[in-house]
């Protein structure tokens, strides 16, 4: 697996001003990387509009372990 140089972080103004906020990690599909779709995934995914279910799969657990190390 190769590291990719692109990533996005959206920080709402209220969070930047110090309000406590939660972290959402979103994974795009294989054909939705920056090289193919630019910012379309970020702009159109409506990530804050849906309450995504939490599952105990290996990939999700690995990501949650990374988030926990960041203090999330």
Residue frames as a rotation matrix with the C-alpha (Angstrom) as fourth column:
UNK 1
0.581 0.814 0.000 0.00
0.814 -0.581 0.000 0.00
0.000 0.000 -1.000 0.00
UNK 2
-0.453 -0.733 0.507 1.32
0.737 -0.628 -0.250 3.44
0.502 0.261 0.825 -0.94
UNK 3
-0.268 0.317 -0.910 0.82
0.660 -0.627 -0.414 6.58
-0.701 -0.712 -0.041 1.12
UNK 4
0.116 0.398 0.910 -1.19
0.906 -0.418 0.067 9.24
0.407 0.817 -0.409 -0.69
UNK 5
-0.816 -0.573 -0.074 -0.42
0.557 -0.746 -0.364 12.96
0.153 -0.339 0.928 -0.32
UNK 6
-0.583 0.656 0.479 -4.07
-0.302 -0.722 0.622 14.10
0.754 0.218 0.620 -0.25
UNK 7
-0.504 0.539 -0.675 -6.47
0.848 0.456 -0.269 14.32
0.163 -0.708 -0.687 2.63
UNK 8
-0.300 0.497 0.815 -9.21
0.014 -0.851 0.524 16.68
0.954 0.169 0.248 3.74
UNK 9
-0.612 0.191 -0.767 -10.28
0.791 0.128 -0.599 18.04
-0.016 -0.973 -0.229 7.09
UNK 10
-0.117 0.655 0.747 -13.42
0.178 -0.726 0.665 20.10
0.977 0.211 -0.031 7.58
UNK 11
-0.688 -0.098 -0.719 -13.52
0.725 -0.055 -0.687 21.99
0.028 -0.994 0.109 10.85
UNK 12
0.327 0.874 0.359 -16.79
0.773 -0.466 0.431 23.84
0.544 0.136 -0.828 11.52
UNK 13
-0.124 -0.371 0.921 -16.34
-0.081 -0.921 -0.381 27.42
0.989 -0.121 0.084 12.75
UNK 14
0.694 0.454 0.559 -17.89
-0.575 -0.119 0.810 26.55
0.434 -0.883 0.179 16.13
UNK 15
0.875 -0.437 -0.209 -15.31
0.483 0.814 0.322 23.78
0.029 -0.383 0.923 16.64
UNK 16
0.013 -0.902 0.432 -12.45
0.689 -0.305 -0.657 26.05
0.725 0.306 0.617 15.59
UNK 17
0.041 0.091 0.995 -13.72
-0.399 -0.911 0.100 28.57
0.916 -0.401 -0.001 18.16
UNK 18
-0.753 -0.502 0.426 -13.36
-0.579 0.197 -0.791 26.00
0.313 -0.842 -0.439 20.95
UNK 19
0.284 0.899 0.333 -16.73
-0.954 0.299 0.005 24.22
-0.094 -0.319 0.943 21.12
UNK 20
-0.483 -0.407 0.775 -16.39
-0.415 0.886 0.207 20.51
-0.771 -0.222 -0.597 21.82
UNK 21
0.305 0.535 -0.788 -16.99
-0.950 0.115 -0.290 18.52
-0.065 0.837 0.543 18.63
UNK 22
0.503 -0.085 0.860 -16.90
-0.080 0.986 0.144 14.89
-0.861 -0.142 0.489 17.55
UNK 23
-0.479 -0.739 -0.474 -14.66
-0.668 -0.043 0.743 13.39
-0.569 0.672 -0.473 14.90
UNK 24
0.717 0.641 0.275 -16.04
-0.238 0.596 -0.767 11.69
-0.656 0.484 0.579 11.78
UNK 25
-0.531 -0.846 -0.036 -13.73
-0.420 0.227 0.879 9.56
-0.736 0.482 -0.476 9.65
UNK 26
0.639 0.761 -0.112 -15.06
-0.435 0.237 -0.869 8.83
-0.635 0.604 0.482 6.14
UNK 27
-0.476 -0.748 0.463 -13.62
-0.001 0.527 0.850 6.23
-0.880 0.403 -0.252 3.78
UNK 28
0.190 0.506 -0.841 -14.26
-0.880 -0.291 -0.374 6.61
-0.434 0.812 0.390 0.08
UNK 29
0.834 0.175 0.523 -14.50
0.039 0.927 -0.372 3.73
-0.550 0.331 0.767 -2.37
UNK 30
0.012 -0.914 0.405 -11.58
0.608 0.328 0.723 2.56
-0.794 0.237 0.559 -4.50
UNK 31
-0.235 -0.058 0.970 -12.74
0.951 -0.220 0.217 4.51
0.201 0.974 0.107 -7.56
UNK 32
0.767 0.597 0.236 -13.39
0.518 -0.793 0.320 7.72
0.378 -0.123 -0.918 -5.61
UNK 33
0.099 -0.828 -0.552 -9.83
0.901 -0.161 0.403 8.83
-0.423 -0.537 0.730 -4.88
UNK 34
0.271 -0.036 -0.962 -8.66
0.044 -0.998 0.050 12.40
-0.962 -0.056 -0.269 -5.37
UNK 35
-0.743 -0.655 -0.136 -6.89
-0.125 -0.064 0.990 11.58
-0.657 0.753 -0.034 -8.66
UNK 36
-0.745 0.510 0.430 -10.20
0.663 0.492 0.565 10.43
0.077 0.706 -0.704 -10.16
UNK 37
0.174 0.974 0.146 -12.89
0.885 -0.220 0.410 12.63
0.431 0.058 -0.900 -8.64
UNK 38
-0.446 -0.393 0.804 -11.07
0.084 -0.913 -0.400 15.59
0.891 -0.111 0.440 -7.10
UNK 39
-0.966 0.079 0.248 -13.12
-0.260 -0.273 -0.926 17.03
-0.005 -0.959 0.284 -4.24
UNK 40
-0.305 0.919 -0.249 -16.48
-0.535 0.051 0.844 15.58
0.788 0.390 0.476 -5.40
UNK 41
-0.123 0.248 -0.961 -16.55
0.580 0.804 0.133 13.01
0.806 -0.541 -0.243 -2.57
UNK 42
-0.773 -0.246 -0.584 -15.86
0.629 -0.414 -0.658 15.67
-0.080 -0.877 0.475 0.06
UNK 43
-0.929 0.365 -0.055 -18.27
-0.369 -0.918 0.144 18.18
0.002 0.154 0.988 -1.45
UNK 44
-0.273 0.895 -0.354 -21.22
-0.787 0.004 0.617 15.85
0.554 0.447 0.702 -2.11
UNK 45
-0.656 -0.056 -0.753 -21.13
0.142 0.970 -0.196 13.01
0.741 -0.235 -0.629 0.42
UNK 46
0.232 0.778 0.584 -23.37
-0.507 -0.416 0.755 14.75
0.830 -0.471 0.298 3.00
UNK 47
-0.409 -0.535 -0.740 -21.28
0.241 0.718 -0.653 13.18
0.880 -0.446 -0.165 5.74
UNK 48
-0.984 0.008 0.178 -22.87
-0.170 -0.344 -0.923 15.20
0.054 -0.939 0.340 8.58
UNK 49
-0.343 0.938 -0.042 -26.44
-0.892 -0.312 0.326 14.45
0.293 0.149 0.944 7.51
UNK 50
0.482 0.503 -0.717 -26.56
-0.349 0.861 0.369 10.74
0.804 0.072 0.591 8.34
UNK 51
0.308 -0.353 0.883 -25.91
-0.909 0.163 0.383 8.86
-0.279 -0.921 -0.270 11.55
UNK 52
0.052 -0.374 -0.926 -23.65
-0.674 0.671 -0.309 6.09
0.737 0.640 -0.217 10.26
UNK 53
0.958 0.287 0.022 -23.83
-0.217 0.670 0.710 2.79
0.189 -0.684 0.704 12.15
UNK 54
0.046 -0.955 0.292 -20.76
-0.999 -0.035 0.041 1.69
-0.029 -0.293 -0.956 14.06
UNK 55
0.883 0.203 -0.422 -19.57
-0.276 0.954 -0.120 -1.81
0.379 0.222 0.898 13.22
UNK 56
0.624 -0.640 0.448 -16.88
-0.456 0.168 0.874 -3.96
-0.635 -0.750 -0.187 14.79
UNK 57
0.959 -0.256 0.124 -15.12
0.253 0.568 -0.783 -4.94
0.130 0.782 0.609 11.56
UNK 58
0.285 -0.943 -0.172 -11.34
0.901 0.203 0.383 -5.12
-0.326 -0.264 0.908 11.38
UNK 59
-0.301 -0.416 0.858 -11.01
0.751 -0.658 -0.056 -2.00
0.588 0.628 0.510 9.19
UNK 60
0.489 0.570 0.660 -13.25
0.006 -0.759 0.651 0.13
0.872 -0.314 -0.374 11.41
UNK 61
0.919 -0.186 -0.347 -11.50
0.380 0.199 0.903 -1.09
-0.099 -0.962 0.253 14.54
UNK 62
-0.038 -0.987 0.154 -8.09
0.999 -0.032 0.041 -0.22
-0.036 0.155 0.987 13.04
UNK 63
-0.199 0.032 0.979 -9.30
0.384 -0.917 0.108 3.30
0.902 0.397 0.170 12.23
UNK 64
0.804 0.547 0.231 -10.80
-0.013 -0.373 0.928 3.73
0.594 -0.749 -0.293 15.69
UNK 65
0.580 -0.683 -0.443 -7.48
0.781 0.311 0.541 2.71
-0.232 -0.660 0.714 17.24
UNK 66
-0.399 -0.701 0.591 -5.80
0.827 -0.553 -0.098 5.45
0.395 0.450 0.801 15.18
UNK 67
0.180 0.572 0.800 -8.43
0.064 -0.818 0.571 7.97
0.982 -0.051 -0.184 16.32
UNK 68
0.924 0.166 -0.345 -7.95
0.328 0.119 0.937 6.95
0.196 -0.979 0.055 19.96
UNK 69
0.071 -0.979 -0.192 -4.20
0.990 0.046 0.131 7.56
-0.119 -0.199 0.973 19.62
UNK 70
-0.481 -0.177 0.859 -5.02
0.462 -0.884 0.077 11.09
0.745 0.434 0.506 18.43
UNK 71
-0.973 0.123 -0.196 -7.06
0.138 -0.371 -0.918 11.60
-0.186 -0.920 0.344 21.58
UNK 72
-0.624 0.773 -0.112 -10.48
-0.622 -0.406 0.669 11.36
0.472 0.487 0.735 19.84
